[in-house]
């Protein structure tokens, strides 16, 4: 068993739960009740659900990799998942820093949840 990947998988499941519960309350409900045109509103709603599925599947993959440690695909797949979470964190950082808000790193703190998954996964991939 790979403890790093197990920790990454458990953390990723926590991120998925935070996204699903907190995101539904803080993002989806306001989005669906805003005055945005229906088509872009529904596209954004679908994208939110796609990210939910992606986060859950990534967490499940990490748990599987932790248990099946030692297979030839463990390292490359773990690095892929790590890169995936780094990319998500970078996307939040770029968007947050480009807005010009005061204390921007705390306005959209999702990157704080995403980076630990990447770090733990990278540690388990080596």
N, C-alpha and C positions, 0 to 999 in steps of 0.2 A: 504494500500500500504506500502510495506517495502522499505524505502528510501535507506538503505544500499545495498539491493539486486539490486535496480534500478541503483544505482551508479556503482555497480559491473558489471551489464549487459552493461551499456553504455561504461564503461571502457573496457570491454571485446570486444565489437564491435570495439572500437578504436584499440585494439591490433590486431584484425582480419584484419582490413583495413591496418594497418601498415605491417602486415605479407604478405598480398596479394600484395600490391603495392610495398613496399620496397623489400620484398623477391623475387618478380619476377625480379626486376631490379638487385639486388645485389647478388642473389643466383641462381635463375633458369636460367637466360640467360647465366651467366658464366658456370654453370654446363652443359647446353646443348651444349655449344660450345667447351668444353674441350675435351681432348684426352682420357677420360675414356671409357672403353668398353661400348657398347650400352646397354647391359642388366643391369649392375649396375647403369648406368646413368638413365635409364628409371625407375628402381625401386626407386631411390632417388627422381626422378621427381614425381612419384605417391605418395610417402610418403609426399612430400611437399604439394600436393593437399589434402591428407588425413588430414594433420594438419590444412589446411585452412578450410576444412569442419568442423573439430572438434572445432575450435575456434569460428566459426559462430554459430554452434549448441549450444555450451556452453553459448555464449552470449544470444541467444534466450531463452534458458532454464532459465537463470538468470532473464531476463525480465519477463518471464512467472511467475516465482516464486515470483517476486516482486509484481506483480498484483494479484496473487492468494494467497497472504500471509495468513497464518493461517490454511492452510490445513495440515493434518497430515504428509504429505510427504515433506513439505517445508524444515524443519530442516535437515533431513537426506540427501535429494538431494542437498541442499546448501553445506553441509559439504563435500559431494562427489565432487562437482565442485571445492570447495576450495582446497581439497586435490589434485585434478587433476592439478590445476594451481601451487600449491607448487611443485608437482612432475616435472612439466615442468621447473620451475625455478631452482630446484636442479639439473636437468639434464644439463642445461646450465652452472651452476656454476661448477659442477664436471668436465665437458669437458673443460671449460675454464681454470680452475685452474690446470688441469693435463698436460697442454701443456707446461708450463714454460715460457710463454710470459711475458715481462715487462708490468706492469699495466693491468693484464689480465681481471679485472672486467669491463674494458671499451672496450675491444676488441670484446666481444660478450655480448652486454648489454641487450639482450632480457629478462634476468631475472628481470631487472628493470621494465619492462612493465608487467611481469607476476605476480610478488609478490603483487602489489596493488590490483589486481583482487581477489587474494586469501584472503588478509586481509579484504577487503570490504565484500566479501562473508561470511567469518567467522563472521564478526560483524553482518551481517544480519541473520545468521543462529541461533544466540543465542536468 
